[in-house]
Amino acid sequence: MSRSTKDWILRITAFLSLGGPCFADVTISDTDDTAPAVEVSAPADAGDVKNAVAKDAVATDAVATDAGTTDAAATDSAATDSAATDAAPAAAPQAIATDAKGVQAELIQERYPNRAVKVERHVTQDTNGNYVNHGLWTMFDEKGSVLGRGEYRYGERHGAWTRWHLTVASEMLSQAPYKHFQPPFVSEANFENGQLNGVWTIYDSKDQKISEFTFSYGERDGKSTWYYPSGEKMREIDFANGQITGTWQEWGPNKDVVRNEVFDNGRRLAKKVETYPNGATKTECTYLFAREVLKCNYDWWNGAITTKVEKEGKDHRHGMYVSYHKNGQVESEGEYVDDLPVGKFNWWFENGQKAIEGEFDAGHQIGRWTWWHENGQKSASGDYVAGVESGKWTWWKEDGKVANAAKITERDADPQVAGGKVVEITPSNTTAAPAPEIGMPVKQQPAPKPMQTARRPQARQASRQK
């Protein structure tokens, strides 16, 4: 058997060990020493093929043993084969394999100028007759070291892939934490129809994990984690559908927390503080900041991630809100959800006396609302239904005497009537209190003062009939 034949036995054995398509029978004809023919029949298990190749190799060894009495002749023959090979390298046979689904794939080799194999790939034809990658794909450098390996399915990466970064070429791999690890780096990922799907992990030359990103069909979905050479976490970010959702945490080399933020679909949830000129706190509130939309490009082969951030919308109050007087006393407090006040709200005068108390539902005043004078005496009290005054309302003077009272029983769309029809008015026509403005100092809040209304509804209706 010539050297070229033995080379192809070794090549096929290596190919099978890498998980290539399975053959039922592989027959190598040695009629032409320069290009042994390969015949492929129906698919079978890879183990059968390996056994067949192994038997062929054993037979070859047996022949070599029987020829022990003619070593010199065998040596001359081998020398002749070697010389022929050096003079004219054998062309790679176009092996045709049939995978488990009956799809035929041809082996193609691409070469460097020095004739070393650059890429070994399998191709098949699509429905239009175009050749597309299908099956095992391997890339080598000019010295024969493997640079990347995986499988294609009809032109798309599919399944497990491995990439060896023998040199640091991408910007990402030259930055922290990668720059603190020893190259070459090994990048492993799983693909589904050409999209990253599963875990993308990068290791250093000592098999230490540097980073691990979880994907779902091309978008980061789950945790993305980076590590220190010590094995401790450096950063961990939660993603959902490609956007930061959950926590963003970072730690120093000594495990101290240096960042701990919460995100909701790309919107950072954090406290914003306003101060007076003297530095004292004026307001503080948790905000949902404008959405930061991530537009990412994941170049797995080159080990690169490029990210563009676009902002959408405005900052919204979303959480507890507190304002302070200049003397440091609390002025108001309550809660916001998506920039709308919800639940109980309270206001206080600078001397600590309560000024206003009431409740909101999605930005609308509801239930009983009460105002006080600065001396602690009630100023006004009444009910709201979905932001509209309703029922009995009463106003008091600073000395506690009733200033006005009203019973609001019906709604009226007439803009001249502030909130509705006013009946049983004592001692004069009046309207209920306006909603307080959150963030405005208590002394500047609209006061719940009586005011004259339009004519009574019955008179207006009579006038309209005329």
C-alpha positions in Angstrom: 0.0 0.0 0.0 1.4 3.4 -1.0 2.0 6.3 1.4 -0.8 8.3 -0.2 -3.2 5.4 0.6 -2.0 5.2 4.2 -2.4 9.0 4.5 -6.0 8.8 3.5 -6.6 6.0 6.0 -5.2 8.2 8.7 -7.2 11.2 7.4 -10.5 9.4 7.4 -9.8 8.0 10.8 -9.1 11.5 12.1 -12.1 12.8 10.4 -14.3 10.2 12.1 -12.8 11.0 15.4 -13.9 14.6 15.0 -17.5 13.5 14.5 -17.9 13.7 10.7 -20.7 12.1 8.7 -20.9 8.3 9.0 -20.2 5.9 6.2 -21.4 2.3 5.8 -18.3 1.1 3.9 -15.2 2.9 2.8 -13.2 1.1 0.1 -9.8 2.5 -0.9 -8.6 1.3 -4.3 -4.8 1.5 -4.7 -4.8 1.2 -8.5 -3.6 4.8 -8.8 -1.0 5.7 -6.2 -1.3 9.4 -6.8 -5.1 9.6 -6.0 -6.7 6.7 -4.3 -10.3 6.3 -5.1 -12.9 6.5 -2.3 -16.2 4.7 -2.7 -19.1 5.4 -0.2 -22.2 3.4 0.2 -25.2 3.6 2.4 -24.8 5.2 5.9 -23.8 3.1 8.9 -22.5 3.8 12.4 -19.2 5.6 12.7 -17.9 2.7 14.9 -18.3 0.3 11.9 -16.3 2.6 9.7 -13.6 3.0 12.3 -13.5 -0.8 12.6 -13.2 -1.2 8.9 -10.3 1.2 8.7 -8.7 -0.5 11.7 -9.0 -3.9 9.9 -7.4 -2.4 6.8 -4.6 -1.0 8.9 -4.1 -4.5 10.5 -4.0 -6.1 7.1 -1.4 -3.5 6.0 0.7 -4.4 9.0 0.4 -8.1 8.2 1.6 -7.5 4.7 4.5 -5.5 6.0 5.4 -8.4 8.3 5.3 -11.0 5.5 7.5 -8.8 3.5 10.2 -8.9 6.2 12.5 -11.0 3.9 12.3 -8.2 1.3 13.0 -5.2 3.5 15.4 -3.7 1.0 12.9 -3.9 -1.8 10.2 -2.5 0.4 12.5 0.4 1.4 13.3 1.1 -2.2 9.5 1.0 -3.1 8.8 3.4 -0.2 11.5 5.7 -1.3 10.0 5.7 -4.8 6.6 6.5 -3.4 8.1 9.3 -1.3 9.8 10.8 -4.2 6.7 10.7 -6.3 4.7 12.3 -3.5 7.3 15.1 -3.1 7.4 15.7 -6.8 3.7 16.0 -7.3 1.4 16.0 -4.2 -1.7 14.0 -4.5 -4.9 15.9 -5.2 -7.5 15.6 -2.4 -10.2 13.2 -3.5 -13.7 14.6 -3.6 -15.1 12.2 -0.9 -18.9 12.0 -0.9 -20.5 11.2 2.4 -24.1 10.5 3.2 -25.4 11.6 6.6 -28.0 9.9 8.8 -30.8 11.7 7.0 -29.6 10.5 3.6 -28.2 13.9 2.6 -25.0 13.6 0.5 -22.1 16.0 1.3 -18.9 16.4 -0.6 -15.6 17.1 1.1 -13.8 20.3 0.0 -10.3 21.5 1.0 -9.1 25.1 0.8 -5.3 25.6 0.9 -2.8 28.3 1.8 -0.2 29.3 -0.8 2.3 26.8 0.9 -0.2 24.1 0.0 -1.1 23.5 3.7 -4.8 22.8 4.2 -6.7 25.9 5.4 -10.3 24.7 5.5 -11.8 21.3 5.3 -15.6 21.5 4.8 -18.5 19.5 3.6 -21.0 20.9 1.2 -24.3 19.8 -0.2 -26.7 21.3 -2.8 -29.8 23.1 -1.9 -33.1 22.9 -3.8 -31.8 25.4 -6.3 -28.6 23.4 -6.9 -26.4 25.9 -5.0 -23.6 24.4 -2.9 -23.9 25.2 0.8 -21.8 24.1 3.8 -23.4 21.0 5.4 -21.5 18.8 7.9 -18.2 19.1 9.6 -16.2 22.3 9.0 -12.6 22.8 10.3 -10.1 25.6 9.8 -6.3 25.3 10.4 -3.5 27.8 10.5 -0.5 27.4 8.1 1.3 25.2 10.7 -1.7 22.8 10.9 -3.0 24.0 14.3 -6.8 23.9 14.5 -8.4 27.4 14.6 -12.1 26.5 14.6 -14.4 23.5 14.3 -18.1 22.8 14.2 -20.9 21.7 12.0 -23.1 23.4 9.4 -26.6 22.5 8.6 -27.6 23.8 5.1 -25.4 26.8 5.3 -26.0 27.7 8.9 -23.9 27.0 12.0 -25.6 24.4 14.1 -24.7 22.6 17.3 -21.5 22.9 19.3 -18.6 25.1 17.9 -15.1 25.7 19.2 -12.8 28.5 18.3 -9.1 28.8 19.3 -7.8 32.4 19.5 -4.1 31.8 19.2 -3.5 35.5 19.1 -5.5 38.4 20.7 -7.0 40.2 17.7 -10.3 41.6 18.9 -10.7 44.7 21.1 -12.9 42.8 23.5 -10.3 40.1 24.2 -7.7 42.8 24.9 -9.7 44.5 27.6 -10.5 43.5 31.2 -11.0 40.8 32.3 -9.5 39.0 29.4 -6.2 41.0 29.5 -5.6 39.6 33.0 -5.7 36.0 31.7 -3.1 34.0 29.7 -3.9 33.4 26.0 -4.5 31.5 23.8 -8.2 31.7 24.5 -10.8 29.0 23.7 -14.3 30.0 22.8 -17.1 27.5 22.9 -20.7 28.1 21.9 -23.8 26.4 20.7 -25.8 27.5 17.6 -29.3 26.9 16.4 -29.8 27.5 12.7 -27.0 30.1 12.6 -28.0 31.9 15.9 -26.3 31.7 19.2 -28.5 29.6 21.4 -27.3 28.4 24.7 -24.1 29.3 26.5 -21.1 31.1 25.0 -18.0 30.5 27.2 -14.5 31.7 26.9 -11.5 30.0 28.6 -7.8 30.9 28.9 -4.9 28.6 28.2 -5.2 27.0 31.6 -8.9 26.2 31.1 -9.9 28.9 33.5 -13.4 30.4 32.7 -13.2 34.1 31.8 -16.7 34.8 30.7 -20.0 33.1 30.2 -23.0 34.5 28.3 -26.4 32.9 27.9 -28.3 33.3 24.6 -31.7 32.5 23.3 -31.9 32.5 19.5 -29.4 35.3 18.9 -30.3 37.5 21.9 -28.7 37.5 25.3 -31.3 36.0 27.7 -30.3 35.0 31.2 -27.1 35.8 33.0 -23.8 37.2 31.5 -20.9 36.7 33.9 -17.3 37.8 33.9 -14.6 36.4 36.2 -11.3 37.4 37.9 -8.3 35.1 37.5 -9.0 34.1 41.1 -12.3 32.6 39.9 -14.4 35.2 41.8 -17.1 37.1 39.8 -16.1 40.5 38.5 -19.5 41.4 36.9 -22.9 39.8 36.4 -25.8 41.2 34.4 -29.3 39.8 33.9 -30.8 40.0 30.4 -34.2 39.2 28.9 -34.8 39.4 25.1 -31.5 41.2 24.6 -32.2 44.0 27.1 -30.9 44.4 30.7 -33.7 43.2 33.0 -32.9 42.4 36.6 -29.7 43.2 38.4 -26.4 44.6 37.3 -23.7 43.7 39.9 -20.0 44.4 40.0 -17.4 43.4 42.5 -13.8 44.5 43.2 -10.9 42.1 43.4 -11.5 41.9 47.2 -15.2 40.9 46.7 -16.4 44.4 47.7 -19.6 45.5 45.9 -18.8 48.4 43.6 -22.1 48.4 41.6 -25.5 47.1 42.4 -28.4 48.4 40.2 -31.8 47.1 39.1 -33.1 47.4 35.6 -36.6 46.9 34.2 -36.6 46.1 30.5 -33.6 48.4 29.9 -34.7 51.1 32.3 -32.4 51.7 35.2 -34.2 51.9 38.6 -32.2 54.3 40.8 -32.6 57.1 43.3 -32.3 60.7 42.1 -31.6 63.5 44.6 -32.1 67.2 44.3 -30.3 69.6 46.7 -30.6 73.2 47.9 -27.8 75.6 47.2 -26.3 74.8 50.6 -26.1 71.2 49.7 -29.1 70.1 51.9 -31.4 67.5 50.3 -34.5 69.1 48.7 -36.1 66.0 47.1 -35.3 62.3 46.7 -37.1 59.8 44.7 -36.6 56.5 42.9 -36.8 56.9 39.2 -37.2 54.6 36.2 -34.7 56.4 33.9 -35.2 56.6 30.2 -35.0 53.2 28.5 -31.5 52.4 27.2 -32.1 50.1 24.2 -29.2 47.9 23.4 -28.4 47.2 19.7 -25.7 44.5 19.8 -23.7 42.7 17.2 -22.3 39.3 18.4 -19.3 38.3 16.3 -18.6 34.9 17.9 -15.9 33.9 15.4 -13.7 36.9 16.0 -14.6 37.1 19.7 -16.2 40.5 19.5 -19.3 42.2 20.8 -20.2 45.7 19.6 -23.0 47.6 21.4 -24.9 50.7 20.5 -27.2 52.3 23.1 -30.2 54.3 22.1 -32.4 56.2 24.6 -36.2 56.1 24.5 -38.7 58.0 26.5 -38.2 60.1 29.7 -37.2 59.6 33.3 -40.3 58.6 35.4 -40.7 58.7 39.1 -41.2 55.1 40.2 -41.0 54.5 43.9 -41.0 56.5 47.2 -40.9 60.3 46.9 -39.8 62.6 49.7 -39.3 66.4 49.8 -37.8 68.4 52.5 -38.0 72.0 53.9 -34.9 74.0 54.0 -34.6 73.3 57.7 -34.4 69.6 57.0 -37.9 68.7 58.1 -40.0 66.4 55.8 -42.3 68.4 53.6 -44.1 65.7 51.7 -43.9 62.0 51.0 -45.7 59.4 48.9 -45.2 56.8 46.2 -45.2 56.9 42.4 -45.7 54.2 39.8 -44.8 55.1 36.2 -44.8 58.8 37.1 -48.3 58.7 38.7 -48.9 59.1 42.4 -50.5 56.1 44.1 -51.6 55.4 47.7 -51.3 57.7 50.7 -49.7 61.1 50.4 -48.9 63.5 53.2 -47.7 67.1 53.5 -46.3 69.0 56.5 -45.6 72.6 57.4 -42.1 73.6 58.3 -43.0 73.5 62.0 -44.0 69.8 61.7 -47.8 70.3 61.7 -49.6 68.2 59.1 -50.8 70.3 56.1 -52.5 67.8 53.7 -53.5 64.2 53.8 -55.1 62.1 51.0 -54.9 59.1 48.7 -54.3 58.6 45.0 -55.3 55.8 42.6 -53.3 55.9 39.3 -53.0 59.7 39.6 -56.6 60.4 40.6 -57.6 61.6 44.1 -59.9 59.2 45.8 -61.5 58.9 49.3 -61.3 61.4 52.1 -58.9 64.4 51.7 -58.1 66.8 54.6 -56.3 70.1 54.8 -55.1 71.8 58.0 -54.1 75.3 59.0 -50.6 75.9 60.3 -51.9 76.1 63.8 -53.1 72.5 63.6 -56.8 73.4 63.0 -58.6 71.6 60.1 -59.0 73.8 57.1 -61.1 71.7 54.8 -62.3 68.1 54.3 -64.2 66.2 51.7 -64.3 63.1 49.4 -63.2 62.4 45.9 -64.4 59.7 43.5 -62.0 59.0 40.6 -60.6 62.5 40.9 -63.9 64.3 41.2 -65.3 66.0 44.3 -68.3 64.2 45.8 -70.5 64.2 48.9 -70.2 66.6 51.8 -67.4 69.2 52.0 -66.7 71.5 54.9 -64.3 74.5 55.4 -63.1 75.9 58.7 -61.5 79.1 59.8 -58.3 79.1 61.8 -60.3 79.4 65.0 -62.3 76.3 64.1 -65.5 77.9 63.1 -67.3 76.7 60.0 -66.6 78.9 57.0 -68.5 77.1 54.4 -70.2 73.7 53.7 -71.5 72.0 50.6 -73.0 68.7 49.5 -72.0 67.7 46.0 -74.4 65.1 44.7 -74.3 65.1 40.9 -71.8 65.6 38.1 -72.1 68.3 35.5 -70.1 68.8 32.4 -70.6 72.6 32.5 -67.0 74.0 32.9 -68.4 76.9 35.0 -69.3 74.5 37.7 -66.2 73.3 39.4 -66.7 69.6 39.5 -70.5 69.3 39.7 -73.8 70.5 40.9 -73.7 72.2 44.3 -76.8 72.0 46.5 -77.7 72.6 50.1 -75.1 75.4 50.2 -74.5 77.1 53.6 -73.9 80.0 53.9 -72.8 80.7 50.3 -72.0 78.9 47.0 -68.6 77.2 47.1 -66.5 74.6 45.4 -64.3 71.8 46.7 -60.5 72.0 47.1 -58.1 71.7 44.1 -55.6 68.9 44.0 -52.3 69.7 45.7 -49.3 70.0 43.4 -46.6 67.5 44.5 -43.2 69.1 44.7 -44.6 72.6 45.4 -43.9 74.0 48.8 -46.8 73.7 51.2 -47.3 77.4 51.6 -47.7 77.7 47.8 -50.2 74.9 47.5 -53.7 75.9 46.2 -55.7 76.6 49.3 -59.2 75.0 49.6 -61.0 78.4 49.7 -64.7 79.0 49.0 -65.5 80.6 45.6 -68.6 81.7 43.9 -70.1 79.3 41.4 -72.3 79.8 38.4 -76.1 79.9 38.5 -77.9 76.9 39.8 -78.3 74.0 37.4 -82.1 74.3 37.4 -81.8 77.9 36.2 -79.3 77.0 33.5 -81.5 74.2 32.2 -84.5 76.6 32.0 -82.3 79.1 30.2 -81.3 76.4 27.7 -84.9 75.4 27.1 -85.7 79.0 26.2 
